[in-house]
Amino acid sequence: MTDTPNRPAVRTERRGHVLLVTLDRPEARNAVNGEMSTLLGRALHEADTDPEIRVVVLTGAGEKAFCAGADLKAISRGEDIFPAENREWGFAGMMQHHVSVPVIAAVNGTALGGGCEIALACDLVVAAEHAIFGLPEVRRGLIAAAGGAFRLPAQVPHRVAMEMILTGEPISAARALDLHLVNRVVPAAGLMDAAVELASVIAANAPLAVQGSKRVALGISDGERPSEVERWRVSDTEMITVMTSEDAMEGPTAFAEKRAPVWKAR
């Protein structure tokens, strides 16, 4: 199933040894539905098994949003937003899909919730000047259950991560650069050129050496990251507890009704 008759939710383009992958649902702020999870997971798998592809650059269509996270409308319709081909790849087809090929996020706008978690799952990040990053889940009675709650503290100073997670407040691209959450911040018009230029530098290196170096740096063994196994167990347990609470229903309801939520801690 696709959102429009002739446009899939993810499109790809090869530029030499670089694979450009675009989340292509701008009308939904590139929110993740089942089709997007399946196609993104498939693109990453193909890149990881094709010796001609040495780097992936991942971006969003349009100028406003990199990715708005999970497609809440799809979820409300009872749709499964996980990849149809391999659920073990996780949310967006990449949260637990540990590929050896380097992945660069070219963040072209807002990266909130699951969108921020996608950026956190990438190896390098190039951001447009107007991009923002954040995990606002607690404002809706939810938690950042796609790796954000433990990956953010691993990538920025502990106190900063805790403030972002517990307040739900986003940060600007400039602040993200100061925190080393992103590698470069560039004008929006030059975003893709900057990301592809960085990818080209990596692609010029010996591919087996690059991939082996990434596996060592992230502790990837046989396609898994053993250091994250316990983190995922805790995250999944907390997700079930929170998602089945009254507060988890109140948050989205209050948002839809444009009122302040009334939390009951149950």
Backbone bond lengths (Angstrom), bond angles and torsions (degrees), N, CA, C in turn:
res aa  C-N    CA-C-N  psi(-1)  N-CA   C-N-CA  omega(-1)  CA-C   N-CA-C  phi
1 M - - - 1.465 - - 1.521 109.34 -
2 T 1.324 118.04 136.83 1.449 122.28 176.90 1.512 109.59 -124.14
3 D 1.335 115.95 159.86 1.453 120.61 -176.77 1.524 112.27 -70.23
4 T 1.311 116.94 -34.21 1.455 121.54 175.64 1.524 106.78 -129.14
5 P 1.341 119.08 157.79 1.459 121.39 -174.72 1.525 114.41 -53.96
6 N 1.326 117.57 -35.45 1.461 119.68 -173.18 1.522 114.12 -119.77
7 R 1.336 117.47 13.60 1.455 118.52 -177.07 1.517 111.32 -132.02
8 P 1.332 118.20 110.68 1.461 120.37 175.63 1.518 111.25 -71.14
9 A 1.322 116.83 164.50 1.462 121.93 -176.63 1.521 112.83 -73.45
10 V 1.325 117.27 -16.17 1.466 122.21 177.80 1.523 107.69 -137.28
11 R 1.320 116.23 132.59 1.466 119.22 175.68 1.527 109.77 -123.03
12 T 1.307 115.64 151.56 1.461 120.82 -177.63 1.526 110.67 -127.47
13 E 1.321 114.53 154.25 1.460 121.55 178.98 1.523 108.55 -150.30
14 R 1.309 116.69 132.20 1.461 120.90 178.03 1.520 110.86 -92.99
15 R 1.329 114.58 134.93 1.458 121.12 171.60 1.519 107.05 -128.44
16 G 1.312 114.97 90.37 1.456 119.34 -174.63 1.520 110.24 64.53
17 H 1.340 116.57 -121.97 1.464 120.80 179.89 1.529 112.55 -91.94
18 V 1.320 117.00 8.57 1.463 121.47 -179.34 1.531 109.84 -107.68
19 L 1.320 116.46 133.19 1.457 121.32 176.14 1.521 108.57 -105.37
20 L 1.329 116.88 117.23 1.454 121.80 175.60 1.524 108.29 -88.86
21 V 1.322 115.83 126.45 1.466 121.75 -179.60 1.527 107.82 -121.21
22 T 1.325 116.78 124.53 1.463 121.13 -176.85 1.518 111.36 -119.04
23 L 1.325 115.98 125.30 1.458 121.68 172.30 1.523 105.96 -74.49
24 D 1.332 117.52 113.53 1.463 120.13 -166.40 1.531 112.93 -116.30
25 R 1.331 115.30 64.39 1.470 121.58 172.95 1.531 108.27 -133.74
26 P 1.327 118.09 57.36 1.467 119.89 -174.83 1.518 113.56 -59.38
27 E 1.333 117.35 -29.24 1.467 120.19 179.13 1.522 111.80 -66.99
28 A 1.352 116.80 -19.10 1.462 122.19 177.68 1.524 110.23 -114.38
29 R 1.332 116.43 22.33 1.472 122.66 -177.44 1.532 110.98 55.19
30 N 1.342 114.33 33.59 1.470 122.11 178.29 1.529 112.56 57.43
31 A 1.330 116.22 34.05 1.461 121.04 177.09 1.528 110.08 -66.34
32 V 1.310 115.63 150.80 1.464 122.01 -173.74 1.524 111.75 -87.36
33 N 1.339 115.82 119.06 1.463 121.40 170.99 1.526 107.97 -114.53
34 G 1.316 117.17 -174.07 1.457 120.22 -176.89 1.510 113.19 -63.24
35 E 1.334 116.42 -40.48 1.456 119.84 -179.89 1.520 110.97 -62.85
36 M 1.335 116.84 -43.60 1.457 119.81 -179.91 1.527 111.13 -63.09
37 S 1.334 117.29 -42.82 1.467 120.74 178.52 1.523 110.58 -59.62
38 T 1.325 116.31 -44.49 1.464 120.74 -178.91 1.520 111.39 -64.72
39 L 1.331 116.86 -48.00 1.457 120.38 -176.08 1.526 112.80 -71.09
40 L 1.342 117.55 -36.45 1.458 119.47 177.43 1.523 110.13 -68.61
41 G 1.322 116.55 -42.48 1.458 119.87 176.91 1.515 111.54 -60.18
42 R 1.323 115.84 -41.16 1.468 120.98 179.43 1.524 110.57 -65.35
43 A 1.340 117.25 -42.24 1.467 120.61 -179.93 1.528 111.00 -62.34
44 L 1.327 116.62 -42.58 1.461 120.20 179.10 1.530 110.92 -65.82
45 H 1.323 116.76 -39.87 1.469 120.60 178.95 1.521 110.43 -63.34
46 E 1.326 116.15 -44.24 1.460 119.67 -179.48 1.524 110.88 -65.50
47 A 1.334 116.94 -39.14 1.460 120.21 178.28 1.521 110.98 -64.20
48 D 1.318 115.66 -38.35 1.468 120.80 -176.14 1.522 112.28 -73.99
49 T 1.322 117.21 -19.45 1.472 120.50 -177.44 1.518 112.40 -110.22
50 D 1.329 117.72 1.53 1.464 122.28 179.07 1.529 108.71 -106.26
51 P 1.333 118.49 111.67 1.471 120.48 -177.29 1.521 113.70 -63.75
52 E 1.329 117.97 -14.94 1.456 120.89 179.34 1.527 112.43 -81.49
53 I 1.337 116.97 -16.02 1.459 120.77 178.39 1.518 108.64 -99.58
54 R 1.308 117.28 122.46 1.458 121.39 -175.60 1.519 113.70 -112.53
55 V 1.331 117.57 -20.48 1.464 122.03 179.37 1.530 108.42 -148.19
56 V 1.327 115.89 145.57 1.459 122.00 174.30 1.527 108.10 -113.31
57 V 1.325 117.07 134.70 1.466 122.80 172.23 1.519 106.74 -113.80
58 L 1.323 116.09 120.69 1.467 122.40 -176.31 1.523 110.11 -111.22
59 T 1.343 117.25 127.55 1.456 121.32 179.59 1.516 109.98 -142.17
60 G 1.335 115.53 179.07 1.454 121.30 178.02 1.515 110.61 -115.50
61 A 1.324 117.04 152.20 1.458 121.14 178.03 1.530 109.83 -75.68
62 G 1.314 115.72 150.24 1.460 119.76 179.08 1.519 112.00 86.55
63 E 1.334 114.89 -175.81 1.461 120.52 -176.61 1.520 113.68 -114.85
64 K 1.335 117.63 -3.35 1.458 120.05 -174.60 1.518 113.99 -99.72
65 A 1.327 117.29 -41.69 1.463 119.75 -172.19 1.516 112.37 -131.12
66 F 1.312 115.53 131.21 1.464 121.44 167.68 1.523 107.68 -72.30
67 C 1.328 115.49 -54.76 1.464 121.61 175.09 1.518 108.59 -167.18
68 A 1.330 115.75 131.64 1.470 121.42 -178.93 1.517 112.71 -89.29
69 G 1.328 117.19 8.03 1.460 119.93 -179.66 1.510 112.27 92.74
70 A 1.310 116.60 -152.01 1.462 121.09 -177.81 1.523 111.27 -67.97
71 D 1.315 116.17 145.19 1.460 122.17 177.42 1.525 108.22 -79.00
72 L 1.329 115.92 98.78 1.465 120.71 -176.35 1.528 111.91 -66.26
73 K 1.332 116.64 -29.87 1.462 119.17 178.04 1.529 110.36 -67.17
74 A 1.330 116.29 -40.73 1.462 120.23 178.14 1.527 110.21 -64.09
75 I 1.328 115.66 -41.43 1.465 119.94 178.94 1.515 110.36 -63.66
76 S 1.347 117.06 -40.79 1.467 120.61 -179.22 1.519 111.64 -64.78
77 R 1.338 116.34 -24.72 1.467 120.40 177.52 1.521 111.87 -85.90
78 G 1.337 116.39 0.96 1.452 120.77 179.22 1.510 114.14 83.57
79 E 1.331 117.41 14.83 1.456 120.86 -179.32 1.528 111.24 -79.51
80 D 1.323 116.08 147.89 1.460 122.57 176.43 1.520 107.79 -85.83
81 I 1.322 118.14 122.05 1.462 120.48 -177.81 1.525 112.39 -97.50
82 F 1.326 117.74 6.37 1.459 120.84 177.16 1.530 109.72 -89.63
83 P 1.349 117.63 159.99 1.466 120.01 -176.42 1.522 112.37 -63.80
84 A 1.321 115.92 135.01 1.460 121.26 -178.48 1.525 111.81 -71.42
85 E 1.326 117.43 -30.36 1.458 120.67 -174.84 1.515 113.11 -79.95
86 N 1.333 117.19 -36.66 1.463 119.87 -176.76 1.522 108.72 -155.05
87 R 1.319 117.56 97.20 1.466 121.53 -178.17 1.521 112.14 -62.53
88 E 1.319 117.03 -23.67 1.461 120.58 -179.08 1.523 112.25 -67.50
89 W 1.327 117.09 -14.21 1.462 119.14 174.57 1.521 110.88 -68.32
90 G 1.320 117.01 -22.62 1.454 121.41 176.99 1.514 114.28 84.11
91 F 1.323 115.47 -174.75 1.464 122.73 -179.58 1.525 111.10 -51.98
92 A 1.318 116.02 136.06 1.467 124.29 -179.81 1.523 112.68 64.87
93 G 1.325 117.63 8.61 1.452 120.43 179.63 1.510 114.14 73.52
94 M 1.369 116.42 13.66 1.471 118.13 -175.84 1.522 115.66 -144.14
95 M 1.335 119.83 -12.97 1.463 119.82 -174.63 1.524 112.89 -60.58
96 Q 1.338 116.77 -35.82 1.459 120.54 177.75 1.527 111.23 -123.24
97 H 1.310 113.76 25.46 1.462 122.21 179.24 1.523 106.92 -102.81
98 H 1.318 116.99 90.58 1.459 122.10 -168.63 1.528 111.06 -90.04
99 V 1.317 115.63 84.28 1.460 120.74 -178.80 1.520 110.36 -82.59
100 S 1.331 115.84 155.20 1.463 120.84 179.26 1.521 112.20 -87.10
101 V 1.331 117.63 -25.67 1.463 120.69 178.47 1.533 108.71 -68.52
102 P 1.326 118.09 134.51 1.472 120.24 179.46 1.533 111.84 -63.66
103 V 1.335 116.40 143.17 1.464 122.51 179.58 1.527 108.88 -123.54
104 I 1.322 116.17 124.94 1.461 122.42 178.68 1.520 108.88 -109.98
105 A 1.326 116.98 126.91 1.461 120.98 175.16 1.522 108.57 -89.14
106 A 1.338 116.58 128.33 1.461 122.13 172.85 1.519 105.33 -107.04
107 V 1.324 116.37 94.53 1.466 121.89 -170.65 1.523 109.52 -84.93
108 N 1.327 115.01 108.47 1.462 122.30 -171.56 1.521 113.99 -96.59
109 G 1.327 118.40 8.47 1.461 121.25 -179.27 1.514 110.13 176.79
110 T 1.323 117.11 -143.20 1.456 120.44 -178.33 1.529 111.35 -67.80
111 A 1.313 115.32 136.09 1.460 122.89 175.16 1.524 105.98 -129.37
112 L 1.307 116.00 85.58 1.457 121.85 -174.81 1.524 110.90 -116.76
113 G 1.322 116.58 149.23 1.454 120.53 178.98 1.511 110.77 58.22
114 G 1.336 115.65 -124.39 1.455 120.09 178.93 1.511 113.60 -60.61
115 G 1.337 117.21 -26.85 1.460 119.77 176.12 1.511 111.63 -66.64
116 C 1.318 116.94 -40.07 1.459 121.42 175.71 1.526 109.59 -66.42
117 E 1.325 116.63 -38.24 1.469 120.21 179.66 1.523 111.70 -65.95
118 I 1.336 117.38 -32.52 1.458 120.33 174.41 1.523 109.59 -64.05
119 A 1.337 117.28 -44.97 1.464 120.67 178.26 1.527 110.70 -61.31
120 L 1.331 116.81 -40.23 1.461 121.03 179.46 1.523 111.67 -64.40
121 A 1.329 116.64 -27.98 1.463 120.92 -179.28 1.524 112.21 -80.81
122 C 1.329 117.27 -13.72 1.465 121.02 178.88 1.526 110.28 -81.54
123 D 1.325 115.87 162.84 1.468 120.59 -177.36 1.522 112.53 -83.79
124 L 1.324 116.94 -36.54 1.452 122.96 179.65 1.521 108.08 -135.92
125 V 1.330 116.75 154.58 1.462 121.09 -179.39 1.516 110.28 -135.40
126 V 1.330 115.94 126.65 1.459 123.00 170.58 1.518 105.84 -113.34
127 A 1.315 117.57 127.99 1.463 120.94 -174.13 1.518 112.12 -121.02
128 A 1.335 115.69 143.66 1.456 120.86 171.05 1.523 108.50 -72.36
129 E 1.316 116.78 155.00 1.466 121.45 -175.98 1.523 112.78 -58.48
130 H 1.323 117.48 -30.21 1.469 120.46 -176.79 1.527 112.96 -91.29
131 A 1.318 118.28 1.72 1.469 121.36 -178.82 1.524 110.75 -66.91
132 I 1.322 115.92 149.40 1.465 121.29 172.12 1.522 108.73 -133.77
133 F 1.327 115.31 152.86 1.462 121.79 -177.15 1.529 109.19 -128.56
134 G 1.309 117.14 141.18 1.457 118.52 178.03 1.517 113.12 -176.83
135 L 1.334 114.24 160.83 1.466 122.36 176.30 1.531 107.12 -121.62
136 P 1.337 118.18 85.33 1.465 121.83 -174.71 1.530 114.79 -86.70
137 E 1.325 117.50 13.75 1.466 120.53 -172.69 1.521 114.32 -55.01
138 V 1.352 117.32 -39.79 1.472 118.82 -176.18 1.521 112.04 -62.94
139 R 1.313 117.47 -21.51 1.461 120.75 177.90 1.528 111.91 -73.04
140 R 1.323 115.92 -13.67 1.466 121.33 179.60 1.527 111.73 -114.90
141 G 1.324 116.38 12.55 1.459 119.31 179.89 1.512 113.85 77.64
142 L 1.335 116.97 20.76 1.460 122.17 -176.07 1.531 110.18 -121.29
143 I 1.328 116.94 179.63 1.462 121.54 173.30 1.527 109.12 -128.99
144 A 1.318 115.90 158.97 1.469 121.51 178.03 1.525 107.82 -79.20
145 A 1.328 115.43 86.77 1.465 121.04 -169.53 1.523 114.05 -94.81
146 A 1.335 117.91 4.04 1.462 120.28 178.76 1.529 110.60 -101.98
147 G 1.317 115.43 36.44 1.456 121.23 176.40 1.519 114.80 98.73
148 G 1.327 117.40 -15.41 1.460 120.18 -175.48 1.506 114.68 -62.65
149 A 1.340 116.61 -36.68 1.461 120.14 -175.43 1.523 112.59 -66.65
150 F 1.347 117.53 -21.45 1.476 117.80 176.73 1.528 112.73 -115.79
151 R 1.318 118.50 -21.13 1.457 119.35 178.39 1.531 112.22 -78.39
152 L 1.330 117.21 -34.80 1.466 118.61 178.69 1.538 111.20 -62.09
153 P 1.351 119.81 -47.17 1.470 119.24 177.64 1.520 113.37 -62.40
154 A 1.334 117.00 -21.10 1.459 119.83 178.73 1.525 111.94 -82.37
155 Q 1.343 116.81 -13.81 1.465 119.86 -173.45 1.523 114.49 -113.83
156 V 1.331 117.48 -16.36 1.463 121.02 175.89 1.523 108.27 -132.19
157 P 1.339 118.80 166.47 1.463 120.07 178.77 1.535 111.80 -54.24
158 H 1.302 115.97 144.22 1.464 122.78 -174.42 1.525 112.93 -52.73
159 R 1.324 117.61 -48.98 1.467 120.58 -176.91 1.530 111.25 -62.85
160 V 1.319 116.10 -38.42 1.458 119.94 179.53 1.523 110.39 -66.37
161 A 1.334 115.61 -44.97 1.460 119.68 179.47 1.522 111.28 -61.16
162 M 1.319 116.36 -42.82 1.455 119.62 -179.51 1.522 111.54 -64.08
163 E 1.332 116.66 -38.63 1.467 119.40 178.04 1.524 110.38 -64.14
164 M 1.312 116.96 -44.13 1.462 119.95 -179.93 1.524 112.08 -64.55
165 I 1.331 116.51 -41.54 1.466 120.77 -178.04 1.520 111.86 -70.83
166 L 1.334 116.93 -41.94 1.467 120.39 -173.72 1.525 113.67 -83.59
167 T 1.342 117.20 -26.50 1.463 119.31 177.92 1.522 112.02 -94.72
168 G 1.321 117.17 -26.79 1.455 120.81 -175.46 1.514 112.86 77.90
169 E 1.343 117.64 5.12 1.462 121.60 -178.45 1.538 110.54 -74.50
170 P 1.333 117.64 134.60 1.465 120.71 177.96 1.521 111.63 -82.63
171 I 1.330 115.94 167.93 1.456 121.75 175.72 1.528 109.27 -125.20
172 S 1.314 116.12 156.25 1.460 121.69 -179.97 1.530 110.39 -79.39
173 A 1.322 114.98 168.22 1.461 120.03 176.83 1.530 110.33 -62.64
174 A 1.336 116.55 -39.08 1.462 120.24 179.86 1.520 110.90 -62.04
175 R 1.341 116.60 -43.33 1.463 121.07 178.28 1.528 109.98 -65.81
176 A 1.329 117.26 -39.47 1.462 121.28 178.64 1.522 110.79 -62.20
177 L 1.336 116.63 -35.48 1.461 120.32 177.82 1.521 110.44 -68.55
178 D 1.327 116.98 -42.61 1.463 120.76 177.46 1.524 111.48 -59.01
179 L 1.335 116.13 -34.35 1.464 121.62 -177.99 1.525 112.38 -86.57
180 H 1.330 116.96 -0.91 1.469 122.90 -176.76 1.528 112.17 63.37
181 L 1.329 116.26 26.19 1.464 120.37 174.38 1.526 109.30 -77.93
182 V 1.341 116.63 -25.33 1.461 121.77 175.87 1.523 108.77 -125.88
183 N 1.337 115.90 159.89 1.459 120.91 -177.63 1.522 113.45 -91.36
184 R 1.345 116.06 -34.52 1.447 121.23 -178.59 1.517 109.82 -146.79
185 V 1.341 115.11 148.53 1.463 121.61 171.17 1.523 106.29 -124.85
186 V 1.321 116.01 127.07 1.466 120.86 -174.69 1.531 109.65 -136.52
187 P 1.338 117.39 161.43 1.470 119.31 174.28 1.523 109.96 -57.83
188 A 1.314 116.37 147.12 1.469 120.89 -176.07 1.518 112.33 -55.31
189 A 1.317 116.85 -38.53 1.463 120.69 -177.59 1.530 112.43 -63.79
190 G 1.324 117.26 -24.65 1.458 120.16 -177.82 1.516 113.88 -105.94
191 L 1.344 117.17 11.18 1.460 120.74 -174.05 1.519 112.92 -59.31
192 M 1.329 117.30 -54.83 1.457 119.63 -175.33 1.523 111.60 -66.88
193 D 1.339 117.42 -36.83 1.460 119.52 176.95 1.522 110.63 -61.19
194 A 1.340 116.36 -41.62 1.467 120.21 -179.59 1.527 110.91 -66.86
195 A 1.331 116.65 -41.70 1.465 120.35 -179.41 1.524 110.72 -66.97
196 V 1.321 116.92 -43.15 1.466 120.65 -179.76 1.527 110.45 -68.07
197 E 1.321 117.11 -35.95 1.465 120.40 177.10 1.530 110.50 -62.07
198 L 1.336 116.21 -44.63 1.464 120.04 177.29 1.516 110.54 -63.09
199 A 1.341 116.39 -41.92 1.468 120.64 178.54 1.523 111.06 -62.00
200 S 1.331 116.22 -38.47 1.466 120.54 -178.31 1.528 111.85 -66.01
201 V 1.334 115.99 -34.75 1.467 119.56 176.81 1.525 109.63 -63.08
202 I 1.339 115.98 -43.53 1.467 120.48 178.86 1.524 110.22 -67.01
203 A 1.345 116.63 -43.59 1.466 121.41 -176.52 1.525 112.51 -64.65
204 A 1.333 117.25 -21.04 1.461 120.68 179.16 1.524 111.94 -76.49
205 N 1.327 116.59 -13.78 1.461 120.84 179.90 1.527 110.82 -85.96
206 A 1.327 116.11 168.36 1.466 120.90 -179.34 1.524 109.71 -64.99
207 P 1.335 118.91 117.93 1.465 121.07 -172.70 1.521 114.77 -60.19
208 L 1.326 118.12 -40.54 1.466 119.43 -179.73 1.523 110.97 -65.98
209 A 1.334 116.23 -36.56 1.460 120.61 178.56 1.529 110.42 -68.02
210 V 1.327 117.07 -41.16 1.463 121.20 178.60 1.520 110.14 -62.86
211 Q 1.326 117.03 -48.22 1.462 120.73 -177.69 1.529 111.74 -66.23
212 G 1.329 116.21 -39.78 1.457 119.15 177.40 1.514 111.44 -64.99
213 S 1.327 116.35 -38.77 1.465 120.83 178.49 1.524 110.88 -64.09
214 K 1.322 116.97 -40.42 1.469 120.13 177.89 1.524 110.30 -63.61
215 R 1.321 117.42 -43.05 1.474 119.79 -179.47 1.524 111.15 -62.03
216 V 1.333 116.52 -40.71 1.461 119.70 178.59 1.528 110.23 -66.18
217 A 1.324 116.94 -45.76 1.464 121.40 -177.12 1.529 111.74 -61.43
218 L 1.329 117.43 -38.18 1.460 121.09 -177.28 1.524 113.56 -98.32
219 G 1.324 116.60 -3.88 1.465 119.11 -179.64 1.519 112.88 70.03
220 I 1.342 116.48 35.07 1.462 121.15 179.27 1.519 109.54 -83.71
221 S 1.324 116.30 127.19 1.460 122.01 178.98 1.518 108.77 -137.30
222 D 1.332 116.00 121.75 1.468 121.23 -177.47 1.529 111.99 52.72
223 G 1.324 115.65 41.43 1.455 120.49 177.01 1.517 115.15 75.66
224 E 1.315 117.90 10.75 1.466 121.99 -179.65 1.530 109.72 -124.11
225 R 1.350 114.73 159.58 1.471 120.63 172.90 1.526 107.05 -118.11
226 P 1.336 117.82 88.71 1.465 121.22 -176.47 1.519 113.94 -53.71
227 S 1.348 117.52 -31.27 1.466 120.78 -178.32 1.523 112.38 -65.99
228 E 1.352 117.58 -18.35 1.458 120.74 -178.60 1.521 113.83 -99.59
229 V 1.314 117.60 -6.68 1.474 120.37 -174.55 1.528 111.86 -56.55
230 E 1.324 117.06 -49.17 1.464 120.31 -178.63 1.524 111.02 -67.68
231 R 1.320 116.78 -35.20 1.466 120.65 177.77 1.531 110.40 -61.30
232 W 1.321 115.92 -43.85 1.466 119.85 179.22 1.528 111.05 -65.38
233 R 1.328 117.04 -37.09 1.469 119.89 179.44 1.524 110.04 -62.24
234 V 1.326 116.29 -46.23 1.462 120.24 179.59 1.524 110.15 -64.89
235 S 1.331 116.98 -44.20 1.461 121.38 -179.71 1.529 111.25 -60.18
236 D 1.325 116.78 -45.12 1.468 120.34 -179.32 1.528 111.59 -64.60
237 T 1.330 116.24 -38.90 1.464 120.20 179.03 1.522 111.33 -64.02
238 E 1.330 116.11 -46.35 1.459 120.53 179.23 1.528 111.61 -66.10
239 M 1.335 115.84 -36.21 1.460 119.52 179.01 1.530 110.83 -60.05
240 I 1.325 116.71 -44.73 1.458 120.53 -179.83 1.521 110.55 -62.77
241 T 1.339 116.40 -43.49 1.464 120.73 -179.63 1.526 110.87 -61.94
242 V 1.331 116.02 -46.90 1.465 120.34 -176.90 1.522 111.40 -71.40
243 M 1.325 117.17 -44.32 1.464 120.63 -174.84 1.525 112.85 -66.70
244 T 1.321 117.78 -21.77 1.469 120.44 179.72 1.524 112.02 -96.59
245 S 1.343 117.12 9.84 1.459 120.70 -179.31 1.529 111.45 -88.17
246 E 1.316 115.91 163.49 1.462 121.16 175.29 1.529 110.39 -65.47
247 D 1.334 115.63 -36.64 1.461 119.54 -179.39 1.530 111.43 -61.78
248 A 1.340 117.08 -35.23 1.463 120.65 -179.96 1.527 111.14 -65.53
249 M 1.302 117.18 -28.14 1.464 120.82 175.69 1.522 110.95 -82.18
250 E 1.333 116.12 -34.86 1.454 121.16 -178.07 1.527 111.88 -67.65
251 G 1.326 117.43 -39.06 1.464 120.26 -176.95 1.521 113.31 -57.56
252 P 1.342 118.69 -58.71 1.467 120.10 179.12 1.523 112.95 -62.78
253 T 1.352 116.78 -34.45 1.465 120.10 179.36 1.519 110.85 -64.47
254 A 1.332 116.22 -45.87 1.457 120.65 179.06 1.523 111.02 -63.19
255 F 1.327 116.30 -39.00 1.464 120.31 178.42 1.524 110.29 -62.59
256 A 1.342 116.33 -45.88 1.465 120.59 -179.97 1.525 111.79 -63.92
257 E 1.329 116.37 -33.42 1.467 121.50 -178.82 1.529 112.67 -89.62
258 K 1.326 115.58 1.58 1.462 122.77 177.70 1.532 112.16 55.65
259 R 1.317 115.24 50.28 1.469 121.25 177.54 1.515 109.27 -137.64
260 A 1.322 115.89 166.42 1.463 120.09 177.50 1.525 109.51 -72.96
261 P 1.318 118.03 136.82 1.458 119.81 179.30 1.531 111.68 -69.58
262 V 1.310 116.33 151.20 1.464 122.82 175.80 1.526 107.07 -111.71
263 W 1.321 116.32 100.40 1.456 120.62 -176.36 1.537 111.43 -80.61
264 K 1.323 116.28 141.79 1.460 121.13 179.83 1.524 112.66 -121.69
265 A 1.320 116.13 -1.99 1.474 121.19 -179.40 1.515 111.61 54.92
266 R 1.302 115.34 38.46 1.477 120.28 174.09 1.524 110.35 -153.00
